[in-house]
Amino acid sequence: MVDVIIAGSGLGGSCAALWLSESNSVTLLSGTAPAASAVAAGLVNPLAGQRMGGFPNAWTAYEDFQHTLHRANALEMYNPCGILRPALNETQASLFFVISQTNPDSLIWLESDQIDEMYPSITAPFGATITKGGVADISKLLDQMATTLMPRCNVIHQNLTDWEDHGSEVTVMLDSETSLQTRKLILAVGAEYQFLSKLKNLHLHCTKGQLVHVSMSTDLPLPVSGAGYAVPAGNKLILGTTYEHSYKDLEPTNEGITKILALTKRMIPSVASAKILGASAGIRVGVPETRLPMVDQLTRNVWILTGLGSKGILLASHIGRNLETWLKTPLSVPDEFRLRNN
Ligand SMILES: Cc1cc2nc3c(=O)[nH]c(=O)nc-3n(C[C@H](O)[C@H](O)[C@H](O)COP(=O)(O)OP(=O)(O)OC[C@H]3O[C@@H](n4cnc5c(N)ncnc54)[C@H](O)[C@@H]3O)c2cc1C
């Protein structure tokens, strides 16, 4: 019997496997459903949000992310180039300016004429900040994590279909109609929780997000985030995003693409004439009231790990690095991450 089975190999499951496999025998069920992690734009932004509020422990999560990169031998998959945040109006400009004065280590303020000079392709009439953070190459990072995990975990390319917690161990049923025994089961299945009957009643909310990939028409040395975002990725720009609370399917739509282009050209006018290379979409899972992750025991030996929302890179690293402690001492899970509907 293994110590831990983790269902799901997106950012949540992979980071959990990376940290737990240090001192536990781990089986990772990689699953076959589309992963939100596979489409993520790669922004690593501890000061996310209109008011740069970030989230509790965002800087600790940023450190956890760096440790995770180190542990995965993936340091070169992250560029800590900073994030340019144009203010969208005068009120936001005043707020950003004040925050930059009180947090000089985390961000600097630039007036609009400084932006014009330093980044001629960017329009920031109210000024902008450059905040700590950067861009991760998510597809390479996930590949590298998989490579690092390969000798340390048993990776099975199957889906879990059900489980039974017997109190001393858990039986996990797979879609090949075989079953496995484990001491602990961690469910990190992203939006697929909706199709597992025992998870249907979790108080979660799914939001579809689309991205547009365009050719890089201009030199952009760092990501820009304000009216949507633009993330440099090799010789293309990844533009985002939509937040769709009701949707038909996972396909990108013309409406979504038009919306994203209209948003981002407010910051980067040349986007309007850039060649569209493609579009992608994924589902973010969020916890409605807290907008923080959900990490908790469902039953004695079965844990849920979800709700990474739009901050999957930082939150998955933070959870992964703490998970061993939380599994051993469930009471040490932060209150704000716990299940609310039980
Ligand atoms: C458009 C978009 C852009 C984003 N951009 C960013 C960004 O720039 N920065 C950032 O930090 N975050 C970003 N995010 C958020 C980030 O992608 C998510 O928070 C994160 O990927 C969620 O990871 P996860 O492991 O919880 O879920 P997922 O990545 O969805 O992974 C779930 C995994 O579980 C597997 N699975 C499902 N069912 C089963 C089963 N029954 N058995 C076994 N396995 C199963 C699936 O195959 C999948 O591999 C973005 C999201 C979207 C949609």
The ligand as a MOL file (V3000), in Angstrom:
LIG
                    3D

  0  0  0     0  0            999 V3000
M  V30 BEGIN CTAB
M  V30 COUNTS 53 58 0 0 0
M  V30 BEGIN ATOM
M  V30 1 C -7.3860 31.3110 -19.0780 0
M  V30 2 C -6.6680 31.0810 -17.7880 0
M  V30 3 C -5.4820 31.7620 -17.5300 0
M  V30 4 C -4.8070 31.5490 -16.3370 0
M  V30 5 N -3.6370 32.2200 -16.1140 0
M  V30 6 C -2.9920 32.0470 -14.9330 0
M  V30 7 C -1.7740 32.7370 -14.6810 0
M  V30 8 O -1.3010 33.5030 -15.5170 0
M  V30 9 N -1.1670 32.5470 -13.4780 0
M  V30 10 C -1.6840 31.7100 -12.5240 0
M  V30 11 O -1.0890 31.5870 -11.4400 0
M  V30 12 N -2.8230 31.0180 -12.7510 0
M  V30 13 C -3.4890 31.1780 -13.9270 0
M  V30 14 N -4.6490 30.5120 -14.1590 0
M  V30 15 C -5.1850 29.6570 -13.0990 0
M  V30 16 C -4.5450 28.2850 -13.1060 0
M  V30 17 O -4.5490 27.7720 -14.4100 0
M  V30 18 C -5.3350 27.3770 -12.1510 0
M  V30 19 O -5.4850 27.9700 -10.8960 0
M  V30 20 C -4.6090 26.0470 -11.9460 0
M  V30 21 O -4.1680 25.5640 -13.1670 0
M  V30 22 C -5.5190 25.0380 -11.2790 0
M  V30 23 O -4.7600 23.8660 -11.1140 0
M  V30 24 P -5.4440 22.5240 -10.6030 0
M  V30 25 O -4.3520 21.5260 -10.4590 0
M  V30 26 O -6.3030 22.8070 -9.4120 0
M  V30 27 O -6.4660 22.1100 -11.7600 0
M  V30 28 P -6.1800 21.6100 -13.2470 0
M  V30 29 O -5.0170 22.2720 -13.8310 0
M  V30 30 O -7.4840 21.7290 -13.9730 0
M  V30 31 O -5.7780 20.0930 -13.0800 0
M  V30 32 C -6.7010 19.1030 -12.7250 0
M  V30 33 C -6.1160 17.7830 -13.1720 0
M  V30 34 O -6.9410 16.7310 -12.6600 0
M  V30 35 C -7.0820 15.7400 -13.6640 0
M  V30 36 N -8.2880 15.0010 -13.3750 0
M  V30 37 C -9.5700 15.4000 -13.5060 0
M  V30 38 N -10.4150 14.4190 -13.1230 0
M  V30 39 C -9.6330 13.4020 -12.7130 0
M  V30 40 C -9.9180 12.1150 -12.1910 0
M  V30 41 N -11.1760 11.6820 -12.0040 0
M  V30 42 N -8.8840 11.3220 -11.8710 0
M  V30 43 C -7.5870 11.7330 -12.0330 0
M  V30 44 N -7.2650 12.9490 -12.5260 0
M  V30 45 C -8.2790 13.7560 -12.8540 0
M  V30 46 C -7.1550 16.5250 -14.9610 0
M  V30 47 O -6.8530 15.7020 -16.0790 0
M  V30 48 C -6.0970 17.5830 -14.6910 0
M  V30 49 O -4.8310 17.1170 -15.0670 0
M  V30 50 C -5.3390 30.6700 -15.3660 0
M  V30 51 C -6.5150 29.9720 -15.6370 0
M  V30 52 C -7.1770 30.1570 -16.8340 0
M  V30 53 C -8.4340 29.4010 -17.1210 0
M  V30 END ATOM
M  V30 BEGIN BOND
M  V30 1 1 1 2
M  V30 2 1 2 3
M  V30 3 2 2 52
M  V30 4 2 3 4
M  V30 5 1 4 5
M  V30 6 1 4 50
M  V30 7 2 5 6
M  V30 8 1 6 7
M  V30 9 1 6 13
M  V30 10 2 7 8
M  V30 11 1 7 9
M  V30 12 1 9 10
M  V30 13 2 10 11
M  V30 14 1 10 12
M  V30 15 2 12 13
M  V30 16 1 13 14
M  V30 17 1 14 15
M  V30 18 1 14 50
M  V30 19 1 15 16
M  V30 20 1 16 17
M  V30 21 1 16 18
M  V30 22 1 18 19
M  V30 23 1 18 20
M  V30 24 1 20 21
M  V30 25 1 20 22
M  V30 26 1 22 23
M  V30 27 1 23 24
M  V30 28 2 24 25
M  V30 29 1 24 26
M  V30 30 1 24 27
M  V30 31 1 27 28
M  V30 32 2 28 29
M  V30 33 1 28 30
M  V30 34 1 28 31
M  V30 35 1 31 32
M  V30 36 1 32 33
M  V30 37 1 33 34
M  V30 38 1 33 48
M  V30 39 1 34 35
M  V30 40 1 35 36
M  V30 41 1 35 46
M  V30 42 1 36 37
M  V30 43 1 36 45
M  V30 44 2 37 38
M  V30 45 1 38 39
M  V30 46 1 39 40
M  V30 47 2 39 45
M  V30 48 1 40 41
M  V30 49 2 40 42
M  V30 50 1 42 43
M  V30 51 2 43 44
M  V30 52 1 44 45
M  V30 53 1 46 47
M  V30 54 1 46 48
M  V30 55 1 48 49
M  V30 56 2 50 51
M  V30 57 1 51 52
M  V30 58 1 52 53
M  V30 END BOND
M  V30 END CTAB
M  END
